[in-house]
Amino acid sequence: MDHGMTEQLNVQQMAQRLMTADNILILCHKNPDGDTIGCGSALYCALKALDKNVAVLCSDAIPNRYAFTNAHMFKGEFEPQTVVAVDVASVQLFGENNGMTQFSRHVDLCIDHHAGNSGYADFTLLDGSAAAAAELLYEVINAMGVAITPHIADCLYTGLATDTGCFRFSSTTANTHIVAAKLIEAGCHVEELNTLLFDTKPRERMEAERIARNHLEYYLDGRCALIY
């Protein structure tokens, strides 16, 4: 896999670069999921705790179910000096709305878990065996010496849980569970989050499922079910 011209950093080195940076803009990928938003929000809080100027930018609106992550979205209130991408495998995934292209042209730092990361950033922390970018960011925030607050824990847990299908997918490793356990120790609201992320459906989805269930038909002595 060609990782472009990027220089690979370890957790310690990435933490060091973030600690010495200021006026930091965190970029999420378009059609944002729980991992990119969870990471963006957690990193925002961690850098705020270090008294940094920081904001998050996403090409698309943040889905309601992730509103609780409460990251401060960039309104042009400072001139970004360091651009950090979280959970973004390639430049095409940044999208083009909200003035994104102005900042995605040159990305300084990238924290990602996609083995196919194209290496578009100057410096990259990449672990293809991590189930979510949040699993890596947990280590980075610790290395920055920032306390994992219950809110940061909620944000990171959101990334872990959504990217692993609530720890069901084969990407889930022992380390994923170790990080999840540490987030629970740090006060993340597991039960509420799991309900919000996995057991809550918008009305449109409920309606579509109701219609589909009304059209359920069985064939081959019940071995085959058809739904439309």
N, C-alpha and C positions, 0 to 999 in steps of 0.2 A: 504494500500500500504506500503510495507516495504522499508523504506528509508535508509537501510543499517545502518552503524555506524556513519553517518554524523551528525554534529551538525548544527542546523538551525540558521542562522544569520538574523537580520533585515537589512534594507538598510544602516542605520547608522554604524552598526558593520562591514558590508562588506566594506563600504567606508574607515573606519578606518584601516582595515587590508591591503587594497590596498595602502593607504597613507604611511604606515610604511614599506611596502615591497620594495625590489629592485631586479634587475636582474630577471625581470618577463617575463615568456613565456606564451603567450595566445594561447590556443588550440581551433581550430574550428572543427566541425564535417566533416566527409568525404562527398563527393558529395555536396560541400558547397552551401548553398542557401543565399538569401539576408540577413536573420536574423543573421546567424552565422558570415558571413563576415562583415556585417554592424556593429555588436557588436564588433568583433575583431578589426576592424579598428578604431572605435570610442574610445574604451578603450585604444588602442595603443596611439592615439593622446592625450587623457586625461592624461595618465601616462607620456608621453613625456613632456607635459606641466608642470609636477611636477619634471622634470629633472631625470626621471628614465631611467635605462637601460631596454629596452623592445623590444620584437619582437613577431611576430605571426607565428604559425605553422599550416599547414593543410596537410592532407595526399594526397589530390588531388589538381590539378591546379585550380586557381581561374578563374571562367568563365569570358570571356571578358566584359560582360555587367556590372560586378562589379569592373572592373579595376580602375575606378575613385576613389574608396575608398582608394586605394594607401597605404595599410598597408605595413610596412616593414617586409618581410618574414625572418624568422630565418635562419642564415647561420652559426650557431655555434660560433658566435662572443663573446659570454659570457657564463658563467656557470649558467644556470637557478637555482635560489634559491626558487622562488615561481611560481608554475604552476597554471594558471587560465583557466577554461573551460567556454566557452560562448555558450549557446543554445545546450548543449550536454546532452541528457537524460541518456545515459548509456555508459559504457566503449567500447562496441562493435562498437559504432558509430564513434570512433576516426579514424579507419582505420589503415593501417600498412605501408604505404609508407612514404618517406621523413624522416625516422628515428623517426617516431611518437611513436612507442611502448616504446622507451627508456624513454619518458616523460609522456606517458599516464598511466604508471604503478602506479605512485603516484601523484594524483591531490590534490593540497592544497585547492583551492577555486573553486566554481562553481556557475554561475549565470544562472538560467534557468526558463522556464515557462511551462515545461512539467510535469503535475501532476504525471506522472508515473516515474519521475526521480528515479534512482536506489540507490541514496545515496552513490556513489562511492568516492566522494570528502571528505576531512576532514571537510570542512565548506561549507554550501550551502545556497544561497539566492534563495528561490523558491517561485513563486507565480503562481499557476495553473490557476488563473483567468486572468492573463496577456495574451494579444493576441500574444505577441512576447517577446523575451528576451530583445529586444531593449526598450520596454516599461519600464522594470525594470532598465535597465542600465542607462536610462535617469535620474532616481532618484538617482542612485549611483554616477554618475558623478557630479550631483548637490551637493550631500552630500560631495563629495571630494573637493568642493569649486573651481572646474575648470569651466571656462567660456565655454558655449556651442557655439563654433565657427560655422560659416556657414558650414564648412566641417564636423565637428562632427555631426551637425544637418542633413546633407545630408546622412551620414552613418546610423544614427539612424532611419531616415525616411525610408530608404531603407529596414531596418529590419521590421519596422511596416507595410509598404505598401505591401511588398511581402508576409509576413506571413498571412495577412488578405485578400489577393486577392484584393488589393486596397480598403480596408475597406468594402468589400462586405460580408465576411464570418461571421457566427454567433458568432465567438470568439471576434468580435469587440465590445468593451464596450464604455461607455461614457468616461472612463479614457483614452482609446486608442485615442479618438478624442481630449481630452484635451492635451495629450502629443504631438500629431500631430500639434495641434495649437501652442504649445510652440516652437516646432521645426520650424514652419513657421515664428514665431516671431523672432527666432534666425537666420533667413536668409537662410533656406534650399530652394533649387531650385526646388520647387514642380512640376512645369509644365515640365521642362526638365527631371526630374527624372521619372515622370509618363510616359512620351513618351519613354524614354530609357527602363524602366522596363516592360511596358505593351503594347506599340504600335510598338515595334521594333522586327522584326523577322529575323533570319538568312535566307540566300537564300535557303538552303536545306528545311527549314520548309515551305517557300513560295511555293517551287516546289512541295512538298508533298501535300500541300493543293490544289494546282492547279489541280494535278492529281486526287485527291479525288473528287473535285467539278465536274470534267468531268465525274465522274462515279455516279452522283447523280440520284437516281430513286425514283419515287413516287408510293405508293400503297394505297389501301383502300380509294379511292376518295381524295387522297392528305393528308390524316390524318397521313400517315406514310412515312417517308423519309429514304431511305437506301443509305449509302455511303460506298465505300470500296476502 
